[in-house]
């Protein structure tokens, strides 16, 4: 396995909560229906939304930037074990393909006021 790139991002949960309160279209514009369903089941949905927003940014960084990236081109899936993973489509998948990236590994964390994501783009 070869590391092609790494990316990290940190998001203020209160900022996301403010956006959720003010902008009704934010959630549908940025997150997939499966992500929305997962986040809305959590005790503090803003923490989970913030972590997934951070995942998109960390993924973008791990791929060295993604020209014309759409929010729905990168999303977080969950394995039956609960482990998160990154899924790619559109311009994000095309960028990964050009770089020879087979997958983007993901770690998420959140603690009250901050959410973070760390991505490693790898080639097998």
FENKADA-V252888 format. One record per backbone hydrogen bond with DSSP energy under -0.5 kcal/mol. CO is the residue of the C=O (numbers start at 1). NH is the residue of the N-H. E is the energy in kcal/mol with one decimal. If there is no record, write none. Layout:
CO_NH_E + CO_NH_E
This chain:
2_4_-0.5 + 2_123_-2.6 + 5_121_-2.9 + 7_119_-3.3 + 9_117_-2.2 + 11_13_-0.6 + 11_115_-2.5 + 12_16_-1.7 + 13_17_-2.6 + 14_18_-2.3 + 15_19_-2.1 + 16_20_-2.8 + 17_21_-2.1 + 18_22_-1.8 + 19_23_-3.2 + 22_24_-0.7 + 23_26_-0.9 + 25_29_-2.3 + 26_30_-2.1 + 27_31_-2.6 + 32_36_-2.6 + 33_37_-2.5 + 34_38_-2.2 + 35_39_-3.0 + 36_40_-2.6 + 37_41_-0.8 + 38_41_-1.0 + 39_42_-1.4 + 42_45_-0.5 + 44_47_-1.2 + 44_48_-1.1 + 45_49_-2.8 + 46_50_-2.6 + 47_51_-2.1 + 48_52_-1.9 + 49_53_-2.1 + 50_54_-2.6 + 51_55_-1.9 + 52_56_-1.6 + 53_57_-1.8 + 54_58_-3.0 + 55_59_-2.4 + 56_60_-2.3 + 57_61_-2.1 + 58_62_-2.3 + 59_63_-1.5 + 60_65_-2.9 + 61_64_-1.8 + 66_69_-1.5 + 70_73_-2.1 + 71_74_-1.2 + 73_89_-2.2 + 75_77_-0.5 + 75_87_-2.6 + 77_85_-2.3 + 79_82_-2.4 + 83_79_-2.8 + 85_77_-2.9 + 87_75_-2.0 + 89_92_-1.2 + 89_93_-1.3 + 90_94_-2.2 + 91_95_-2.2 + 92_96_-2.3 + 93_97_-2.5 + 94_98_-2.4 + 95_99_-1.7 + 96_100_-0.7 + 96_101_-2.8 + 97_100_-1.1 + 103_105_-0.6 + 103_122_-2.8 + 104_86_-0.9 + 105_120_-1.9 + 107_118_-2.4 + 109_116_-3.2 + 111_113_-1.7 + 111_114_-1.7 + 113_13_-2.1 + 113_14_-0.5 + 114_111_-2.8 + 115_11_-3.3 + 116_109_-2.2 + 117_9_-2.2 + 118_107_-2.0 + 119_7_-2.4 + 120_105_-3.2 + 120_122_-0.5 + 121_4_-3.3 + 121_5_-1.5 + 122_102_-2.4 + 122_103_-1.6 + 123_2_-2.9
